[in-house]
Amino acid sequence: MWAMTQNSISLFFRGKLFAEPGKAYGQIAIGVVVTAVLLVLLAVAGAPVWAAAALAAAVGGGLQPYLFRNLRYR
């Protein structure tokens, strides 16, 4: 299991994990931006930083399967 994880990480950083790396990086960027904006909005709204971070991380993490549903892997 650990070897498979290391192999996937290696392929990702070499740009060979996804069939369309540009699309994958764009989807990752969308997830990061949504998470960051949500974190800032919750913090500005007065939520404690730990709660804002936990909620933003949960939403951002939950968004990834939706964003990655049409990606093809090599």
Residue pairs with C-beta under 8 A, 6 or more apart in sequence:
8 17
11 17
11 74
12 18
15 21
16 74
17 24
17 73
17 74
18 24
18 71
18 72
18 73
18 74
19 71
19 72
19 73
19 74
20 71
20 72
23 71
24 68
24 71
27 67
27 68
27 71
28 67
30 67
31 60
31 63
31 64
31 67
32 60
34 59
34 60
34 63
35 56
35 57
35 59
35 60
35 63
36 56
38 52
38 55
38 56
38 59
38 60
39 52
39 53
39 56
42 51
42 52
42 55
42 56
43 49
43 52
47 55
